[in-house]
Amino acid sequence: MSRLGNSGVEVSELAFGAAGIGNLFTAVEDEQAYASVDAAWSVGIRYFDTAPHYGIGLSERRLGAALRDRPRADFTLSTKVGRRLEPTGAGGDDLANGFAVPATHHRVWDFSADGVRRSLDASLERLGVDRVDVVYLHDPDDHAEQAFREAYPALEQLRSEGVVGAIGAGMNQTELLTRFVRETDVDVVLCAGRYTLLDHEALTDLLPAAQERGTSVVIGGAFNSGLLADPRPDATYNYAAAPAELLERALRLKAVAERHGTTLRAAALAFPAAHPAVASILVGPRSSHEVRDCAEQFAAPVPAGFWQELRDAKLLPEDAPVPVPGEDPS
């Protein structure tokens, strides 16, 4: 377990991201969703992350139901604010936003102080809990000034009141996350897709700033939405068709992994976990099989020769920390 910043909140080194069980791109039955959470628990995962955005509330409802009989003190739960859900009578589905669910609600961007509290109250109701441990500002890219001026102080107040244990921001970019680390007292930032075997952007500013400030980083998107899990011509990168040059690079990485008797999936999870600022690696399985595979890959040692070959081939920055053989992957 790792502590988030200076808070008392602890997270498991491998975490369960619940977008998949919110029907991300493809519908998942309730039983499969619950089995995924059960499998995560059985392999030792104790940190679970969700958001109202994921399936317009479906992810929160399913995750809450799946965890309801677990001792609340035994797991860490995070959700996000910034998108409030409002009922709509428009009908149709939500696939335009990436989720295979009926469009019963629409999302309203709201980084006001009142919006933060309203969103959190609604999340607690959907989750069926009286508290969450971590709250992130979710994708404030186009709402940065309101997020800093109104939403962040609201989260800071909730933390001081003991309503939440840790606060932070979660995004798919590093520039604004770095600003949060440097200009606020966030405990943690969730960086998705920007510190992987294919994308080293966070190594430039975000991770050094977090290390300097004692801020924890949770890494999401270690597989870059699929390309690093299974590089093939129809693979996706950041939720879109993978560019040819990145597919070729991923295939080179896979070939190196196979030469060293490991897998690209194991290396993709091990790489971000090796940075000292990183507290947890967030994976998004949608089945119990995928959960168990992620856990097995995360626990598998990656030979030192693999990392050296990547550096020799200029596929990895010289200053990127890599796992030390014999050490726990966390």
Phi and psi in degrees as GROMACS dihedral restraints (atoms count N, CA, C in turn):
[ dihedral_restraints ]
;  ai    aj    ak    al  type     phi  dphi    fc
    3     4     5     6     1  -124.2    20    10
    4     5     6     7     1   143.1    20    10
    6     7     8     9     1   -88.0    20    10
    7     8     9    10     1   141.4    20    10
    9    10    11    12     1   -87.7    20    10
   10    11    12    13     1   109.0    20    10
   12    13    14    15     1    54.6    20    10
   13    14    15    16     1  -133.2    20    10
   15    16    17    18     1   -95.7    20    10
   16    17    18    19     1     7.4    20    10
   18    19    20    21     1   -78.7    20    10
   19    20    21    22     1   172.9    20    10
   21    22    23    24     1   -93.8    20    10
   22    23    24    25     1     7.5    20    10
   24    25    26    27     1   -83.1    20    10
   25    26    27    28     1   131.8    20    10
   27    28    29    30     1  -116.1    20    10
   28    29    30    31     1   147.2    20    10
   30    31    32    33     1  -130.7    20    10
   31    32    33    34     1   149.7    20    10
   33    34    35    36     1   -72.5    20    10
   34    35    36    37     1   152.4    20    10
   36    37    38    39     1   -67.7    20    10
   37    38    39    40     1   -23.7    20    10
   39    40    41    42     1  -115.2    20    10
   40    41    42    43     1   131.9    20    10
   42    43    44    45     1  -124.3    20    10
   43    44    45    46     1   156.8    20    10
   45    46    47    48     1  -101.9    20    10
   46    47    48    49     1   114.4    20    10
   48    49    50    51     1   -92.5    20    10
   49    50    51    52     1   126.7    20    10
   51    52    53    54     1   -97.4    20    10
   52    53    54    55     1    19.5    20    10
   54    55    56    57     1   -65.0    20    10
   55    56    57    58     1   -39.2    20    10
   57    58    59    60     1   -59.9    20    10
   58    59    60    61     1   -40.2    20    10
   60    61    62    63     1   -82.4    20    10
   61    62    63    64     1     2.4    20    10
   63    64    65    66     1   -96.7    20    10
   64    65    66    67     1    18.1    20    10
   66    67    68    69     1    67.5    20    10
   67    68    69    70     1    42.7    20    10
   69    70    71    72     1   -63.6    20    10
   70    71    72    73     1   112.6    20    10
   72    73    74    75     1    68.8    20    10
   73    74    75    76     1   -38.5    20    10
   75    76    77    78     1  -132.8    20    10
   76    77    78    79     1   139.8    20    10
   78    79    80    81     1   -69.3    20    10
   79    80    81    82     1   140.1    20    10
   81    82    83    84     1  -124.7    20    10
   82    83    84    85     1   133.9    20    10
   84    85    86    87     1   -73.0    20    10
   85    86    87    88     1   156.2    20    10
   87    88    89    90     1   -53.6    20    10
   88    89    90    91     1   -45.8    20    10
   90    91    92    93     1   -61.4    20    10
   91    92    93    94     1   -39.6    20    10
   93    94    95    96     1   -67.4    20    10
   94    95    96    97     1   -39.6    20    10
   96    97    98    99     1   -62.5    20    10
   97    98    99   100     1   -46.5    20    10
   99   100   101   102     1   -66.0    20    10
  100   101   102   103     1   -37.5    20    10
  102   103   104   105     1   -64.6    20    10
  103   104   105   106     1   -33.5    20    10
  105   106   107   108     1   -65.1    20    10
  106   107   108   109     1   -43.9    20    10
  108   109   110   111     1   -66.7    20    10
  109   110   111   112     1   -41.1    20    10
  111   112   113   114     1   -60.4    20    10
  112   113   114   115     1   -41.9    20    10
  114   115   116   117     1   -64.8    20    10
  115   116   117   118     1   -39.5    20    10
  117   118   119   120     1   -60.2    20    10
  118   119   120   121     1   -43.3    20    10
  120   121   122   123     1   -62.9    20    10
  121   122   123   124     1   -41.7    20    10
  123   124   125   126     1   -67.0    20    10
  124   125   126   127     1   -26.2    20    10
  126   127   128   129     1   -93.4    20    10
  127   128   129   130     1     6.0    20    10
  129   130   131   132     1    99.0    20    10
  130   131   132   133     1     3.7    20    10
  132   133   134   135     1   -70.9    20    10
  133   134   135   136     1   130.3    20    10
  135   136   137   138     1  -128.9    20    10
  136   137   138   139     1     7.4    20    10
  138   139   140   141     1  -119.0    20    10
  139   140   141   142     1   124.5    20    10
  141   142   143   144     1  -126.4    20    10
  142   143   144   145     1   129.3    20    10
  144   145   146   147     1  -122.2    20    10
  145   146   147   148     1   138.3    20    10
  147   148   149   150     1  -145.1    20    10
  148   149   150   151     1  -171.9    20    10
  150   151   152   153     1  -169.1    20    10
  151   152   153   154     1   151.4    20    10
  153   154   155   156     1   -58.0    20    10
  154   155   156   157     1   -34.8    20    10
  156   157   158   159     1   -57.8    20    10
  157   158   159   160     1   -33.4    20    10
  159   160   161   162     1   -74.1    20    10
  160   161   162   163     1   100.1    20    10
  162   163   164   165     1    72.3    20    10
  163   164   165   166     1    27.7    20    10
  165   166   167   168     1    37.9    20    10
  166   167   168   169     1    57.1    20    10
  168   169   170   171     1   100.5    20    10
  169   170   171   172     1   -17.5    20    10
  171   172   173   174     1   -62.3    20    10
  172   173   174   175     1   -42.5    20    10
  174   175   176   177     1   -59.3    20    10
  175   176   177   178     1   -45.4    20    10
  177   178   179   180     1   -63.5    20    10
  178   179   180   181     1   -43.7    20    10
  180   181   182   183     1   -63.1    20    10
  181   182   183   184     1   -45.1    20    10
  183   184   185   186     1   -67.2    20    10
  184   185   186   187     1   -43.2    20    10
  186   187   188   189     1   -63.7    20    10
  187   188   189   190     1   -43.7    20    10
  189   190   191   192     1   -59.9    20    10
  190   191   192   193     1   -43.4    20    10
  192   193   194   195     1   -64.5    20    10
  193   194   195   196     1   -40.2    20    10
  195   196   197   198     1   -69.3    20    10
  196   197   198   199     1   -27.4    20    10
  198   199   200   201     1   -98.3    20    10
  199   200   201   202     1    -2.2    20    10
  201   202   203   204     1   -58.1    20    10
  202   203   204   205     1   -35.3    20    10
  204   205   206   207     1   -92.5    20    10
  205   206   207   208     1     4.2    20    10
  207   208   209   210     1   -87.6    20    10
  208   209   210   211     1   145.7    20    10
  210   211   212   213     1   -60.0    20    10
  211   212   213   214     1   122.9    20    10
  213   214   215   216     1   -60.2    20    10
  214   215   216   217     1   -30.9    20    10
  216   217   218   219     1   -74.1    20    10
  217   218   219   220     1    -9.6    20    10
  219   220   221   222     1   -94.6    20    10
  220   221   222   223     1    -1.4    20    10
  222   223   224   225     1  -142.9    20    10
  223   224   225   226     1   159.3    20    10
  225   226   227   228     1  -108.7    20    10
  226   227   228   229     1   134.3    20    10
  228   229   230   231     1  -126.6    20    10
  229   230   231   232     1   131.1    20    10
  231   232   233   234     1  -128.4    20    10
  232   233   234   235     1   148.4    20    10
  234   235   236   237     1  -139.2    20    10
  235   236   237   238     1  -171.6    20    10
  237   238   239   240     1  -136.8    20    10
  238   239   240   241     1   159.2    20    10
  240   241   242   243     1  -130.0    20    10
  241   242   243   244     1   159.5    20    10
  243   244   245   246     1   130.1    20    10
  244   245   246   247     1   -23.3    20    10
  246   247   248   249     1  -123.7    20    10
  247   248   249   250     1   108.0    20    10
  249   250   251   252     1   -84.9    20    10
  250   251   252   253     1   150.4    20    10
  252   253   254   255     1  -103.9    20    10
  253   254   255   256     1   124.5    20    10
  255   256   257   258     1  -119.5    20    10
  256   257   258   259     1   136.0    20    10
  258   259   260   261     1   -59.9    20    10
  259   260   261   262     1   147.3    20    10
  261   262   263   264     1  -138.2    20    10
  262   263   264   265     1   148.4    20    10
  264   265   266   267     1  -105.8    20    10
  265   266   267   268     1    18.9    20    10
  267   268   269   270     1   -71.7    20    10
  268   269   270   271     1   -27.9    20    10
  270   271   272   273     1    77.4    20    10
  271   272   273   274     1  -168.0    20    10
  273   274   275   276     1    81.9    20    10
  274   275   276   277     1  -162.5    20    10
  276   277   278   279     1  -125.4    20    10
  277   278   279   280     1   176.9    20    10
  279   280   281   282     1  -106.9    20    10
  280   281   282   283     1    18.3    20    10
  282   283   284   285     1   -63.2    20    10
  283   284   285   286     1   -25.3    20    10
  285   286   287   288     1   -62.2    20    10
  286   287   288   289     1   -25.3    20    10
  288   289   290   291     1   -99.9    20    10
  289   290   291   292     1     5.2    20    10
  291   292   293   294     1    98.6    20    10
  292   293   294   295     1     3.7    20    10
  294   295   296   297     1  -124.8    20    10
  295   296   297   298     1   131.8    20    10
  297   298   299   300     1   -86.0    20    10
  298   299   300   301     1    69.7    20    10
  300   301   302   303     1  -138.3    20    10
  301   302   303   304     1   156.9    20    10
  303   304   305   306     1   -63.1    20    10
  304   305   306   307     1   144.1    20    10
  306   307   308   309     1   -83.4    20    10
  307   308   309   310     1    66.7    20    10
  309   310   311   312     1   -77.1    20    10
  310   311   312   313     1   -21.2    20    10
  312   313   314   315     1  -136.4    20    10
  313   314   315   316     1   162.2    20    10
  315   316   317   318     1  -123.2    20    10
  316   317   318   319     1   156.3    20    10
  318   319   320   321     1   -90.7    20    10
  319   320   321   322     1   137.6    20    10
  321   322   323   324     1  -120.5    20    10
  322   323   324   325     1   116.1    20    10
  324   325   326   327     1   -63.0    20    10
  325   326   327   328     1   129.2    20    10
  327   328   329   330     1  -157.4    20    10
  328   329   330   331     1   101.8    20    10
  330   331   332   333     1  -107.7    20    10
  331   332   333   334     1    26.7    20    10
  333   334   335   336     1   -78.0    20    10
  334   335   336   337     1   163.1    20    10
  336   337   338   339     1   -62.3    20    10
  337   338   339   340     1   -42.3    20    10
  339   340   341   342     1   -65.0    20    10
  340   341   342   343     1   -39.3    20    10
  342   343   344   345     1   -63.0    20    10
  343   344   345   346     1   -38.0    20    10
  345   346   347   348     1   -60.5    20    10
  346   347   348   349     1   -48.7    20    10
  348   349   350   351     1   -67.9    20    10
  349   350   351   352     1   -40.2    20    10
  351   352   353   354     1   -64.5    20    10
  352   353   354   355     1   -42.7    20    10
  354   355   356   357     1   -63.6    20    10
  355   356   357   358     1   -44.7    20    10
  357   358   359   360     1   -64.7    20    10
  358   359   360   361     1   -41.9    20    10
  360   361   362   363     1   -58.8    20    10
  361   362   363   364     1   -43.1    20    10
  363   364   365   366     1   -66.5    20    10
  364   365   366   367     1   -37.9    20    10
  366   367   368   369     1   -64.4    20    10
  367   368   369   370     1   -42.3    20    10
  369   370   371   372     1   -60.4    20    10
  370   371   372   373     1   -39.3    20    10
  372   373   374   375     1   -65.6    20    10
  373   374   375   376     1   -44.1    20    10
  375   376   377   378     1   -66.3    20    10
  376   377   378   379     1   -38.3    20    10
  378   379   380   381     1   -74.2    20    10
  379   380   381   382     1   -23.4    20    10
  381   382   383   384     1    73.2    20    10
  382   383   384   385     1    32.6    20    10
  384   385   386   387     1  -127.5    20    10
  385   386   387   388     1   164.8    20    10
  387   388   389   390     1   -98.5    20    10
  388   389   390   391     1    -3.5    20    10
  390   391   392   393     1  -161.5    20    10
  391   392   393   394     1   154.0    20    10
  393   394   395   396     1  -117.8    20    10
  394   395   396   397     1   159.5    20    10
  396   397   398   399     1   -88.7    20    10
  397   398   399   400     1   -31.6    20    10
  399   400   401   402     1  -135.6    20    10
  400   401   402   403     1   137.3    20    10
  402   403   404   405     1  -126.0    20    10
  403   404   405   406     1   129.1    20    10
  405   406   407   408     1  -108.6    20    10
  406   407   408   409     1   144.1    20    10
  408   409   410   411     1   -74.8    20    10
  409   410   411   412     1   123.2    20    10
  411   412   413   414     1   -99.5    20    10
  412   413   414   415     1   112.1    20    10
  414   415   416   417     1    53.2    20    10
  415   416   417   418     1    56.6    20    10
  417   418   419   420     1   -81.0    20    10
  418   419   420   421     1    22.6    20    10
  420   421   422   423     1   -44.9    20    10
  421   422   423   424     1   -51.8    20    10
  423   424   425   426     1   -95.0    20    10
  424   425   426   427     1    10.0    20    10
  426   427   428   429     1  -134.6    20    10
  427   428   429   430     1    32.5    20    10
  429   430   431   432     1   -58.8    20    10
  430   431   432   433     1   -47.8    20    10
  432   433   434   435     1   -66.4    20    10
  433   434   435   436     1   -40.5    20    10
  435   436   437   438     1   -66.4    20    10
  436   437   438   439     1   -36.3    20    10
  438   439   440   441     1   -62.5    20    10
  439   440   441   442     1   -43.0    20    10
  441   442   443   444     1   -72.5    20    10
  442   443   444   445     1   -38.4    20    10
  444   445   446   447     1   -79.7    20    10
  445   446   447   448     1   -35.0    20    10
  447   448   449   450     1  -121.1    20    10
  448   449   450   451     1   -50.3    20    10
  450   451   452   453     1   -69.4    20    10
  451   452   453   454     1   -45.4    20    10
  453   454   455   456     1   -61.8    20    10
  454   455   456   457     1   -47.9    20    10
  456   457   458   459     1   -59.0    20    10
  457   458   459   460     1   -33.0    20    10
  459   460   461   462     1   -64.7    20    10
  460   461   462   463     1   -41.7    20    10
  462   463   464   465     1   -65.5    20    10
  463   464   465   466     1   -39.9    20    10
  465   466   467   468     1   -61.2    20    10
  466   467   468   469     1   -38.7    20    10
  468   469   470   471     1   -66.0    20    10
  469   470   471   472     1   -43.3    20    10
  471   472   473   474     1   -61.5    20    10
  472   473   474   475     1   -37.6    20    10
  474   475   476   477     1   -67.6    20    10
  475   476   477   478     1   -41.9    20    10
  477   478   479   480     1   -67.2    20    10
  478   479   480   481     1   -28.7    20    10
  480   481   482   483     1   -80.3    20    10
  481   482   483   484     1    -8.3    20    10
  483   484   485   486     1    81.2    20    10
  484   485   486   487     1     9.9    20    10
  486   487   488   489     1   -69.3    20    10
  487   488   489   490     1   -37.1    20    10
  489   490   491   492     1  -129.2    20    10
  490   491   492   493     1   156.8    20    10
  492   493   494   495     1   -91.4    20    10
  493   494   495   496     1   -32.2    20    10
  495   496   497   498     1  -145.2    20    10
  496   497   498   499     1   151.0    20    10
  498   499   500   501     1  -132.5    20    10
  499   500   501   502     1   156.6    20    10
  501   502   503   504     1  -172.0    20    10
  502   503   504   505     1  -161.8    20    10
  504   505   506   507     1  -139.5    20    10
  505   506   507   508     1   146.2    20    10
  507   508   509   510     1  -128.4    20    10
  508   509   510   511     1   128.3    20    10
  510   511   512   513     1  -152.0    20    10
  511   512   513   514     1   170.1    20    10
  513   514   515   516     1  -102.0    20    10
  514   515   516   517     1    18.9    20    10
  516   517   518   519     1  -136.2    20    10
  517   518   519   520     1   165.9    20    10
  519   520   521   522     1  -107.7    20    10
  520   521   522   523     1   -26.5    20    10
  522   523   524   525     1   -60.0    20    10
  523   524   525   526     1   -50.4    20    10
  525   526   527   528     1   -72.6    20    10
  526   527   528   529     1   -34.7    20    10
  528   529   530   531     1   -61.7    20    10
  529   530   531   532     1   -39.6    20    10
  531   532   533   534     1   -62.8    20    10
  532   533   534   535     1   -38.3    20    10
  534   535   536   537     1   -63.6    20    10
  535   536   537   538     1   -42.5    20    10
  537   538   539   540     1   -58.9    20    10
  538   539   540   541     1   -43.6    20    10
  540   541   542   543     1   -61.9    20    10
  541   542   543   544     1   -43.4    20    10
  543   544   545   546     1   -80.6    20    10
  544   545   546   547     1   -30.0    20    10
  546   547   548   549     1  -108.0    20    10
  547   548   549   550     1    -6.9    20    10
  549   550   551   552     1  -130.9    20    10
  550   551   552   553     1  -177.7    20    10
  552   553   554   555     1  -111.3    20    10
  553   554   555   556     1    42.4    20    10
  555   556   557   558     1   -64.7    20    10
  556   557   558   559     1   149.1    20    10
  558   559   560   561     1   -85.4    20    10
  559   560   561   562     1   -29.4    20    10
  561   562   563   564     1  -155.8    20    10
  562   563   564   565     1   149.8    20    10
  564   565   566   567     1  -126.3    20    10
  565   566   567   568     1   145.7    20    10
  567   568   569   570     1  -107.4    20    10
  568   569   570   571     1   113.3    20    10
  570   571   572   573     1  -109.3    20    10
  571   572   573   574     1   115.3    20    10
  573   574   575   576     1  -103.7    20    10
  574   575   576   577     1   120.9    20    10
  576   577   578   579     1    79.0    20    10
  577   578   579   580     1    -0.6    20    10
  579   580   581   582     1  -107.2    20    10
  580   581   582   583     1     8.5    20    10
  582   583   584   585     1  -143.3    20    10
  583   584   585   586     1    86.1    20    10
  585   586   587   588     1  -138.1    20    10
  586   587   588   589     1   177.9    20    10
  588   589   590   591     1   -64.1    20    10
  589   590   591   592     1   -19.1    20    10
  591   592   593   594     1  -103.7    20    10
  592   593   594   595     1   -18.6    20    10
  594   595   596   597     1  -136.6    20    10
  595   596   597   598     1   113.5    20    10
  597   598   599   600     1  -108.7    20    10
  598   599   600   601     1    20.1    20    10
  600   601   602   603     1   -54.7    20    10
  601   602   603   604     1   -41.6    20    10
  603   604   605   606     1   -65.7    20    10
  604   605   606   607     1   -18.2    20    10
  606   607   608   609     1   -70.4    20    10
  607   608   609   610     1   -21.5    20    10
  609   610   611   612     1   -74.6    20    10
  610   611   612   613     1   -51.2    20    10
  612   613   614   615     1  -125.8    20    10
  613   614   615   616     1   -47.8    20    10
  615   616   617   618     1   -62.1    20    10
  616   617   618   619     1   -53.0    20    10
  618   619   620   621     1   -66.2    20    10
  619   620   621   622     1   -42.0    20    10
  621   622   623   624     1   -61.5    20    10
  622   623   624   625     1   -40.7    20    10
  624   625   626   627     1   -63.8    20    10
  625   626   627   628     1   -42.9    20    10
  627   628   629   630     1   -62.9    20    10
  628   629   630   631     1   -41.6    20    10
  630   631   632   633     1   -64.7    20    10
  631   632   633   634     1   -40.7    20    10
  633   634   635   636     1   -65.6    20    10
  634   635   636   637     1   -38.5    20    10
  636   637   638   639     1   -90.2    20    10
  637   638   639   640     1    -8.0    20    10
  639   640   641   642     1    74.9    20    10
  640   641   642   643     1    25.0    20    10
  642   643   644   645     1   -92.5    20    10
  643   644   645   646     1   135.6    20    10
  645   646   647   648     1   -83.2    20    10
  646   647   648   649     1   154.0    20    10
  648   649   650   651     1  -123.9    20    10
  649   650   651   652     1   130.0    20    10
  651   652   653   654     1  -103.8    20    10
  652   653   654   655     1   130.3    20    10
  654   655   656   657     1  -102.4    20    10
  655   656   657   658     1   123.1    20    10
  657   658   659   660     1  -109.9    20    10
  658   659   660   661     1   166.7    20    10
  660   661   662   663     1    65.6    20    10
  661   662   663   664     1    35.2    20    10
  663   664   665   666     1   -62.3    20    10
  664   665   666   667     1   -24.4    20    10
  666   667   668   669     1   -94.9    20    10
  667   668   669   670     1     7.0    20    10
  669   670   671   672     1    50.2    20    10
  670   671   672   673     1    43.4    20    10
  672   673   674   675     1    68.4    20    10
  673   674   675   676     1    16.1    20    10
  675   676   677   678     1   139.0    20    10
  676   677   678   679     1   -30.9    20    10
  678   679   680   681     1   -59.8    20    10
  679   680   681   682     1   -39.3    20    10
  681   682   683   684     1   -84.9    20    10
  682   683   684   685     1    -7.7    20    10
  684   685   686   687     1   -85.0    20    10
  685   686   687   688     1   -39.0    20    10
  687   688   689   690     1  -156.7    20    10
  688   689   690   691     1    84.7    20    10
  690   691   692   693     1   -70.0    20    10
  691   692   693   694     1   113.9    20    10
  693   694   695   696     1  -150.0    20    10
  694   695   696   697     1   166.6    20    10
  696   697   698   699     1   -56.1    20    10
  697   698   699   700     1   -29.9    20    10
  699   700   701   702     1   -98.5    20    10
  700   701   702   703     1    13.8    20    10
  702   703   704   705     1   -68.9    20    10
  703   704   705   706     1   154.7    20    10
  705   706   707   708     1  -104.5    20    10
  706   707   708   709     1   151.1    20    10
  708   709   710   711     1  -131.1    20    10
  709   710   711   712     1   119.5    20    10
  711   712   713   714     1    52.7    20    10
  712   713   714   715     1    42.7    20    10
  714   715   716   717     1    68.2    20    10
  715   716   717   718     1    21.4    20    10
  717   718   719   720     1  -138.9    20    10
  718   719   720   721     1   169.8    20    10
  720   721   722   723     1   -57.2    20    10
  721   722   723   724     1   133.8    20    10
  723   724   725   726     1   -70.4    20    10
  724   725   726   727     1   128.8    20    10
  726   727   728   729     1   -60.3    20    10
  727   728   729   730     1   149.0    20    10
  729   730   731   732     1   -57.6    20    10
  730   731   732   733     1   -40.9    20    10
  732   733   734   735     1   -67.8    20    10
  733   734   735   736     1   -32.8    20    10
  735   736   737   738     1   -76.3    20    10
  736   737   738   739     1   -34.2    20    10
  738   739   740   741     1   -61.4    20    10
  739   740   741   742     1   -43.9    20    10
  741   742   743   744     1   -62.7    20    10
  742   743   744   745     1   -39.5    20    10
  744   745   746   747     1   -66.9    20    10
  745   746   747   748     1   -41.7    20    10
  747   748   749   750     1   -64.0    20    10
  748   749   750   751     1   -38.3    20    10
  750   751   752   753     1   -66.6    20    10
  751   752   753   754     1   -35.1    20    10
  753   754   755   756     1   -64.0    20    10
  754   755   756   757     1   -43.1    20    10
  756   757   758   759     1   -61.7    20    10
  757   758   759   760     1   -42.0    20    10
  759   760   761   762     1   -62.9    20    10
  760   761   762   763     1   -41.4    20    10
  762   763   764   765     1   -63.4    20    10
  763   764   765   766     1   -40.6    20    10
  765   766   767   768     1   -63.6    20    10
  766   767   768   769     1   -43.2    20    10
  768   769   770   771     1   -58.7    20    10
  769   770   771   772     1   -45.8    20    10
  771   772   773   774     1   -65.6    20    10
  772   773   774   775     1   -34.7    20    10
  774   775   776   777     1   -63.0    20    10
  775   776   777   778     1   -28.9    20    10
  777   778   779   780     1  -100.8    20    10
  778   779   780   781     1    13.1    20    10
  780   781   782   783     1    72.0    20    10
  781   782   783   784     1    26.3    20    10
  783   784   785   786     1  -127.2    20    10
  784   785   786   787     1  -171.6    20    10
  786   787   788   789     1  -120.3    20    10
  787   788   789   790     1   156.2    20    10
  789   790   791   792     1   -64.4    20    10
  790   791   792   793     1   -34.5    20    10
  792   793   794   795     1   -63.2    20    10
  793   794   795   796     1   -43.6    20    10
  795   796   797   798     1   -62.1    20    10
  796   797   798   799     1   -44.2    20    10
  798   799   800   801     1   -66.1    20    10
  799   800   801   802     1   -38.0    20    10
  801   802   803   804     1   -64.2    20    10
  802   803   804   805     1   -33.2    20    10
  804   805   806   807     1   -81.6    20    10
  805   806   807   808     1   -35.9    20    10
  807   808   809   810     1   -70.5    20    10
  808   809   810   811     1   -35.4    20    10
  810   811   812   813     1   -59.4    20    10
  811   812   813   814     1   -57.4    20    10
  813   814   815   816     1   -66.8    20    10
  814   815   816   817     1   -29.7    20    10
  816   817   818   819     1   -65.8    20    10
  817   818   819   820     1   -19.4    20    10
  819   820   821   822     1   -77.3    20    10
  820   821   822   823     1   -15.9    20    10
  822   823   824   825     1   -75.8    20    10
  823   824   825   826     1   133.6    20    10
  825   826   827   828     1   -63.5    20    10
  826   827   828   829     1   -20.5    20    10
  828   829   830   831     1   -80.9    20    10
  829   830   831   832     1   -14.8    20    10
  831   832   833   834     1   -85.6    20    10
  832   833   834   835     1   125.4    20    10
  834   835   836   837     1   -97.1    20    10
  835   836   837   838     1   -29.5    20    10
  837   838   839   840     1  -158.3    20    10
  838   839   840   841     1   150.8    20    10
  840   841   842   843     1  -111.0    20    10
  841   842   843   844     1   121.6    20    10
  843   844   845   846     1   -97.3    20    10
  844   845   846   847     1   119.2    20    10
  846   847   848   849     1  -111.1    20    10
  847   848   849   850     1   157.9    20    10
  849   850   851   852     1  -122.1    20    10
  850   851   852   853     1    59.7    20    10
  852   853   854   855     1   -69.9    20    10
  853   854   855   856     1   151.5    20    10
  855   856   857   858     1  -117.8    20    10
  856   857   858   859     1     6.4    20    10
  858   859   860   861     1  -148.8    20    10
  859   860   861   862     1   161.0    20    10
  861   862   863   864     1   -64.3    20    10
  862   863   864   865     1   -33.5    20    10
  864   865   866   867     1   -61.7    20    10
  865   866   867   868     1   -45.6    20    10
  867   868   869   870     1   -65.2    20    10
  868   869   870   871     1   -35.9    20    10
  870   871   872   873     1   -60.3    20    10
  871   872   873   874     1   -51.3    20    10
  873   874   875   876     1   -63.7    20    10
  874   875   876   877     1   -37.3    20    10
  876   877   878   879     1   -64.4    20    10
  877   878   879   880     1   -44.1    20    10
  879   880   881   882     1   -59.8    20    10
  880   881   882   883     1   -43.3    20    10
  882   883   884   885     1   -64.8    20    10
  883   884   885   886     1   -41.6    20    10
  885   886   887   888     1   -65.6    20    10
  886   887   888   889     1   -42.9    20    10
  888   889   890   891     1   -65.9    20    10
  889   890   891   892     1   -39.2    20    10
  891   892   893   894     1   -64.7    20    10
  892   893   894   895     1   -34.7    20    10
  894   895   896   897     1   -82.1    20    10
  895   896   897   898     1   -14.8    20    10
  897   898   899   900     1   -76.5    20    10
  898   899   900   901     1   130.2    20    10
  900   901   902   903     1   -69.6    20    10
  901   902   903   904     1   142.9    20    10
  903   904   905   906     1  -108.5    20    10
  904   905   906   907     1   122.4    20    10
  906   907   908   909     1   -58.7    20    10
  907   908   909   910     1   145.6    20    10
  909   910   911   912     1   -59.4    20    10
  910   911   912   913     1   -32.1    20    10
  912   913   914   915     1   -62.7    20    10
  913   914   915   916     1   -28.9    20    10
  915   916   917   918     1   -62.5    20    10
  916   917   918   919     1   -49.1    20    10
  918   919   920   921     1   -65.5    20    10
  919   920   921   922     1   -38.1    20    10
  921   922   923   924     1   -65.1    20    10
  922   923   924   925     1   -40.4    20    10
  924   925   926   927     1   -64.7    20    10
  925   926   927   928     1   -37.7    20    10
  927   928   929   930     1   -62.7    20    10
  928   929   930   931     1   -41.3    20    10
  930   931   932   933     1   -67.3    20    10
  931   932   933   934     1   -41.9    20    10
  933   934   935   936     1   -61.8    20    10
  934   935   936   937     1   -33.5    20    10
  936   937   938   939     1   -89.0    20    10
  937   938   939   940     1     5.9    20    10
  939   940   941   942     1    61.1    20    10
  940   941   942   943     1    29.8    20    10
  942   943   944   945     1   -94.2    20    10
  943   944   945   946     1    -4.3    20    10
  945   946   947   948     1  -144.5    20    10
  946   947   948   949     1   134.1    20    10
  948   949   950   951     1   -62.8    20    10
  949   950   951   952     1   145.6    20    10
  951   952   953   954     1   -62.0    20    10
  952   953   954   955     1   -31.0    20    10
  954   955   956   957     1   -92.4    20    10
  955   956   957   958     1     5.5    20    10
  957   958   959   960     1   -78.3    20    10
  958   959   960   961     1   122.1    20    10
  960   961   962   963     1   -63.0    20    10
  961   962   963   964     1   143.4    20    10
  963   964   965   966     1  -128.6    20    10
  964   965   966   967     1   159.0    20    10
  966   967   968   969     1   -60.9    20    10
  967   968   969   970     1   146.6    20    10
  969   970   971   972     1   -93.2    20    10
  970   971   972   973     1   125.7    20    10
  972   973   974   975     1   -54.0    20    10
  973   974   975   976     1   135.3    20    10
  975   976   977   978     1    94.5    20    10
  976   977   978   979     1   -14.8    20    10
  978   979   980   981     1   -88.0    20    10
  979   980   981   982     1   154.0    20    10
  981   982   983   984     1   -60.4    20    10
  982   983   984   985     1   142.5    20    10
  984   985   986   987     1   -58.8    20    10
  985   986   987   988     1   -20.7    20    10
